[in-house]
Amino acid sequence: MRKVAAAVAVALIVPLVAVAASRRDQTPTAAPSFKRDVAPILREKCTGCHQVGGIAPFTLGTAKEAQKWSQAIGAAVKGRIMPPWPPGPASPDYVGQEQRQLTAKERTAILAWVKAGGKASVDPGRVPRPKIDVRPGERGLTLAMHSTYTPKAKNGATDDYRCFLLDPELKEDSFVTSATIRPLARRIVHHVILFRLDAAARSEAQRVDAASPGAGWSCFGGPGVSGPTQLDNASWIAAWAPGKDDHGRLPEGTGVPMPKGSLVVMQVHYNLLNGVARDKSLAVFTLAPPAGLEAMETVLLPAPVELACVKGERGPLCNRDAALASLGRKYGGTAAFAPAALLLLCGQNAASPKASSTSTCSRTITRPTVIHSVAGHMHLLGKSIRLELNPGTANARVLLDIPDWDFHWQNAYTLAGPVKAQPGDVVRVTCRHDVRKRTHGGHGVPRTPRYVLWGEGTTDEMCLGILQVTRG
């Protein structure tokens, strides 16, 4: 199965768009009509990523392209590789899950079309970008970078973390009820995080911004102003990573607090392994008065990463201390301190860390908590990730299980039924990495063996669980 996946590449990635119910009910003929039965499926479930500038390796916007790639489409659909649904059978049900996968009739139509020769008669086209859903009592707000930015890296790095100050000019307290992030240069954007900045930090942020030449400022590890992010209540408003859909609405009755005078810091992580391009990303919000809304918080669950060189491997960075020094040179002192800090946070031995291809960390809930959505984040060496509540007990629950991690398909998953957790309950993140990928040379991964640690770069590694919660 992995060989098929590699041959098809990271292909046919789908947006979060439902196929019209009327078409679902149609029964395709033995020789389906491309125009009637197949083109709409490609348009609504494939071309959101298979477009110019998208994360997929080829485009599917024309009849010629659909016909050219018909055999690859058939292989991916037959092997149930595409459209992808990363959560495995151990995961619970999520909102919109049925809309992210092909129905039996859709699979039959595509396979019959491929078997008949894969002829395409019309352009599939692209499904229009969904309009921002502004509900009664809300107002829409678009915030964009003030000018374009061309990323660059130094000190041997291939990543550029850049922060941009955005001012929503809030005259009164508000809640963000939806946030949609739209990177312009998607092929080089590793992730985007929107941080909330209190009004008290305005002067500091403006000073840092003014002191840095060009648009924005360098900001590895966080927004770069007003102190570190708290893990149990991170100042995140929203985030985007490759594969993230355009649906950014928070669960009904919730929102992210934005007090009067708050600012937004947009952190963009550019991965220059895919080249260089000019970017001018933007975020679209809906805002509502606080009355009647519960405050949504983001909880971060990081785990240390310690991937040592194996027997027979040699290289100057196989030494852990040398690898730490390399992180510091590329990303600053905070990056070199992070591996030890994570070991301490997770109750592991920071003085004599134990290398392993498995990363894990458990944290105890201290307040009544309702878990609404979950996400996981790793880089190119990721193999699987699992988030659990009370693992190993009679009350154990899996919150998210992705058994076959794909860096190019990341998303947040809203639980069909929110999960309640009480003080004393434990949440755990567990990541497994494929150490064989460290030296394959693909995606810019160096061929020289090295000790891989938690790091900011795409060719470093992370293990991070993310929960969106309300309290009480």
URSUL-V727852 format. One record per residue. RES is the residue in three letters. SS is DSSP state (helix for helix, strand for strand, loop for the rest). Layout:
BEGIN
res:RES ss:SS
res:RES ss:SS
END
This chain:
BEGIN
res:MET ss:loop
res:ARG ss:helix
res:LYS ss:helix
res:VAL ss:helix
res:ALA ss:helix
res:ALA ss:helix
res:ALA ss:helix
res:VAL ss:helix
res:ALA ss:loop
res:VAL ss:loop
res:ALA ss:loop
res:LEU ss:loop
res:ILE ss:loop
res:VAL ss:loop
res:PRO ss:loop
res:LEU ss:loop
res:VAL ss:loop
res:ALA ss:loop
res:VAL ss:loop
res:ALA ss:loop
res:ALA ss:helix
res:SER ss:helix
res:ARG ss:helix
res:ARG ss:helix
res:ASP ss:loop
res:GLN ss:loop
res:THR ss:loop
res:PRO ss:loop
res:THR ss:loop
res:ALA ss:loop
res:ALA ss:loop
res:PRO ss:loop
res:SER ss:loop
res:PHE ss:helix
res:LYS ss:helix
res:ARG ss:helix
res:ASP ss:helix
res:VAL ss:helix
res:ALA ss:helix
res:PRO ss:helix
res:ILE ss:helix
res:LEU ss:helix
res:ARG ss:helix
res:GLU ss:helix
res:LYS ss:helix
res:CYS ss:loop
res:THR ss:loop
res:GLY ss:loop
res:CYS ss:loop
res:HIS ss:loop
res:GLN ss:loop
res:VAL ss:loop
res:GLY ss:loop
res:GLY ss:loop
res:ILE ss:loop
res:ALA ss:loop
res:PRO ss:loop
res:PHE ss:loop
res:THR ss:loop
res:LEU ss:loop
res:GLY ss:loop
res:THR ss:loop
res:ALA ss:helix
res:LYS ss:helix
res:GLU ss:helix
res:ALA ss:helix
res:GLN ss:helix
res:LYS ss:helix
res:TRP ss:loop
res:SER ss:helix
res:GLN ss:helix
res:ALA ss:helix
res:ILE ss:helix
res:GLY ss:helix
res:ALA ss:helix
res:ALA ss:helix
res:VAL ss:helix
res:LYS ss:helix
res:GLY ss:loop
res:ARG ss:loop
res:ILE ss:loop
res:MET ss:loop
res:PRO ss:loop
res:PRO ss:loop
res:TRP ss:loop
res:PRO ss:loop
res:PRO ss:loop
res:GLY ss:loop
res:PRO ss:loop
res:ALA ss:loop
res:SER ss:loop
res:PRO ss:loop
res:ASP ss:loop
res:TYR ss:strand
res:VAL ss:loop
res:GLY ss:loop
res:GLN ss:helix
res:GLU ss:helix
res:GLN ss:helix
res:ARG ss:helix
res:GLN ss:loop
res:LEU ss:loop
res:THR ss:loop
res:ALA ss:helix
res:LYS ss:helix
res:GLU ss:helix
res:ARG ss:helix
res:THR ss:helix
res:ALA ss:helix
res:ILE ss:helix
res:LEU ss:helix
res:ALA ss:helix
res:TRP ss:helix
res:VAL ss:helix
res:LYS ss:helix
res:ALA ss:loop
res:GLY ss:loop
res:GLY ss:loop
res:LYS ss:loop
res:ALA ss:loop
res:SER ss:loop
res:VAL ss:loop
res:ASP ss:loop
res:PRO ss:loop
res:GLY ss:loop
res:ARG ss:loop
res:VAL ss:loop
res:PRO ss:loop
res:ARG ss:loop
res:PRO ss:loop
res:LYS ss:loop
res:ILE ss:loop
res:ASP ss:loop
res:VAL ss:loop
res:ARG ss:loop
res:PRO ss:loop
res:GLY ss:loop
res:GLU ss:strand
res:ARG ss:strand
res:GLY ss:strand
res:LEU ss:strand
res:THR ss:strand
res:LEU ss:strand
res:ALA ss:strand
res:MET ss:loop
res:HIS ss:loop
res:SER ss:loop
res:THR ss:loop
res:TYR ss:strand
res:THR ss:strand
res:PRO ss:loop
res:LYS ss:loop
res:ALA ss:loop
res:LYS ss:loop
res:ASN ss:loop
res:GLY ss:loop
res:ALA ss:loop
res:THR ss:loop
res:ASP ss:strand
res:ASP ss:strand
res:TYR ss:strand
res:ARG ss:strand
res:CYS ss:strand
res:PHE ss:strand
res:LEU ss:strand
res:LEU ss:strand
res:ASP ss:loop
res:PRO ss:loop
res:GLU ss:loop
res:LEU ss:loop
res:LYS ss:loop
res:GLU ss:loop
res:ASP ss:loop
res:SER ss:strand
res:PHE ss:strand
res:VAL ss:strand
res:THR ss:strand
res:SER ss:strand
res:ALA ss:strand
res:THR ss:strand
res:ILE ss:strand
res:ARG ss:strand
res:PRO ss:loop
res:LEU ss:loop
res:ALA ss:loop
res:ARG ss:helix
res:ARG ss:helix
res:ILE ss:helix
res:VAL ss:strand
res:HIS ss:strand
res:HIS ss:strand
res:VAL ss:strand
res:ILE ss:strand
res:LEU ss:strand
res:PHE ss:strand
res:ARG ss:strand
res:LEU ss:strand
res:ASP ss:loop
res:ALA ss:helix
res:ALA ss:helix
res:ALA ss:helix
res:ARG ss:helix
res:SER ss:helix
res:GLU ss:helix
res:ALA ss:helix
res:GLN ss:helix
res:ARG ss:helix
res:VAL ss:helix
res:ASP ss:helix
res:ALA ss:helix
res:ALA ss:helix
res:SER ss:loop
res:PRO ss:loop
res:GLY ss:loop
res:ALA ss:loop
res:GLY ss:loop
res:TRP ss:strand
res:SER ss:strand
res:CYS ss:loop
res:PHE ss:loop
res:GLY ss:loop
res:GLY ss:loop
res:PRO ss:loop
res:GLY ss:loop
res:VAL ss:loop
res:SER ss:loop
res:GLY ss:loop
res:PRO ss:loop
res:THR ss:loop
res:GLN ss:loop
res:LEU ss:loop
res:ASP ss:loop
res:ASN ss:loop
res:ALA ss:strand
res:SER ss:loop
res:TRP ss:strand
res:ILE ss:strand
res:ALA ss:strand
res:ALA ss:strand
res:TRP ss:strand
res:ALA ss:strand
res:PRO ss:loop
res:GLY ss:loop
res:LYS ss:loop
res:ASP ss:loop
res:ASP ss:loop
res:HIS ss:loop
res:GLY ss:loop
res:ARG ss:strand
res:LEU ss:loop
res:PRO ss:loop
res:GLU ss:loop
res:GLY ss:loop
res:THR ss:strand
res:GLY ss:strand
res:VAL ss:strand
res:PRO ss:strand
res:MET ss:strand
res:PRO ss:loop
res:LYS ss:loop
res:GLY ss:loop
res:SER ss:loop
res:LEU ss:strand
res:VAL ss:strand
res:VAL ss:strand
res:MET ss:strand
res:GLN ss:strand
res:VAL ss:strand
res:HIS ss:strand
res:TYR ss:strand
res:ASN ss:strand
res:LEU ss:helix
res:LEU ss:helix
res:ASN ss:helix
res:GLY ss:loop
res:VAL ss:loop
res:ALA ss:loop
res:ARG ss:strand
res:ASP ss:strand
res:LYS ss:loop
res:SER ss:loop
res:LEU ss:strand
res:ALA ss:strand
res:VAL ss:strand
res:PHE ss:strand
res:THR ss:strand
res:LEU ss:strand
res:ALA ss:strand
res:PRO ss:loop
res:PRO ss:loop
res:ALA ss:loop
res:GLY ss:loop
res:LEU ss:loop
res:GLU ss:strand
res:ALA ss:strand
res:MET ss:loop
res:GLU ss:strand
res:THR ss:strand
res:VAL ss:strand
res:LEU ss:strand
res:LEU ss:strand
res:PRO ss:strand
res:ALA ss:loop
res:PRO ss:loop
res:VAL ss:loop
res:GLU ss:strand
res:LEU ss:strand
res:ALA ss:loop
res:CYS ss:loop
res:VAL ss:loop
res:LYS ss:loop
res:GLY ss:loop
res:GLU ss:loop
res:ARG ss:loop
res:GLY ss:loop
res:PRO ss:helix
res:LEU ss:helix
res:CYS ss:helix
res:ASN ss:loop
res:ARG ss:helix
res:ASP ss:helix
res:ALA ss:helix
res:ALA ss:helix
res:LEU ss:helix
res:ALA ss:helix
res:SER ss:helix
res:LEU ss:helix
res:GLY ss:helix
res:ARG ss:helix
res:LYS ss:helix
res:TYR ss:helix
res:GLY ss:loop
res:GLY ss:helix
res:THR ss:helix
res:ALA ss:helix
res:ALA ss:helix
res:PHE ss:helix
res:ALA ss:helix
res:PRO ss:helix
res:ALA ss:helix
res:ALA ss:helix
res:LEU ss:helix
res:LEU ss:helix
res:LEU ss:helix
res:LEU ss:helix
res:CYS ss:loop
res:GLY ss:loop
res:GLN ss:loop
res:ASN ss:loop
res:ALA ss:loop
res:ALA ss:loop
res:SER ss:loop
res:PRO ss:loop
res:LYS ss:loop
res:ALA ss:loop
res:SER ss:strand
res:SER ss:loop
res:THR ss:strand
res:SER ss:strand
res:THR ss:strand
res:CYS ss:strand
res:SER ss:strand
res:ARG ss:strand
res:THR ss:strand
res:ILE ss:loop
res:THR ss:loop
res:ARG ss:loop
res:PRO ss:loop
res:THR ss:strand
res:VAL ss:strand
res:ILE ss:strand
res:HIS ss:strand
res:SER ss:strand
res:VAL ss:strand
res:ALA ss:strand
res:GLY ss:strand
res:HIS ss:strand
res:MET ss:loop
res:HIS ss:loop
res:LEU ss:loop
res:LEU ss:loop
res:GLY ss:strand
res:LYS ss:strand
res:SER ss:strand
res:ILE ss:strand
res:ARG ss:strand
res:LEU ss:strand
res:GLU ss:strand
res:LEU ss:strand
res:ASN ss:loop
res:PRO ss:loop
res:GLY ss:loop
res:THR ss:loop
res:ALA ss:loop
res:ASN ss:loop
res:ALA ss:loop
res:ARG ss:strand
res:VAL ss:strand
res:LEU ss:strand
res:LEU ss:strand
res:ASP ss:strand
res:ILE ss:strand
res:PRO ss:loop
res:ASP ss:loop
res:TRP ss:loop
res:ASP ss:loop
res:PHE ss:loop
res:HIS ss:loop
res:TRP ss:loop
res:GLN ss:loop
res:ASN ss:loop
res:ALA ss:strand
res:TYR ss:strand
res:THR ss:strand
res:LEU ss:strand
res:ALA ss:strand
res:GLY ss:strand
res:PRO ss:strand
res:VAL ss:strand
res:LYS ss:strand
res:ALA ss:strand
res:GLN ss:loop
res:PRO ss:loop
res:GLY ss:loop
res:ASP ss:loop
res:VAL ss:strand
res:VAL ss:strand
res:ARG ss:strand
res:VAL ss:strand
res:THR ss:strand
res:CYS ss:strand
res:ARG ss:strand
res:HIS ss:strand
res:ASP ss:loop
res:VAL ss:helix
res:ARG ss:helix
res:LYS ss:helix
res:ARG ss:helix
res:THR ss:helix
res:HIS ss:loop
res:GLY ss:loop
res:GLY ss:helix
res:HIS ss:helix
res:GLY ss:helix
res:VAL ss:loop
res:PRO ss:loop
res:ARG ss:loop
res:THR ss:loop
res:PRO ss:loop
res:ARG ss:loop
res:TYR ss:loop
res:VAL ss:strand
res:LEU ss:strand
res:TRP ss:strand
res:GLY ss:loop
res:GLU ss:loop
res:GLY ss:loop
res:THR ss:loop
res:THR ss:loop
res:ASP ss:loop
res:GLU ss:strand
res:MET ss:loop
res:CYS ss:loop
res:LEU ss:strand
res:GLY ss:strand
res:ILE ss:strand
res:LEU ss:strand
res:GLN ss:strand
res:VAL ss:strand
res:THR ss:strand
res:ARG ss:strand
res:GLY ss:loop
END
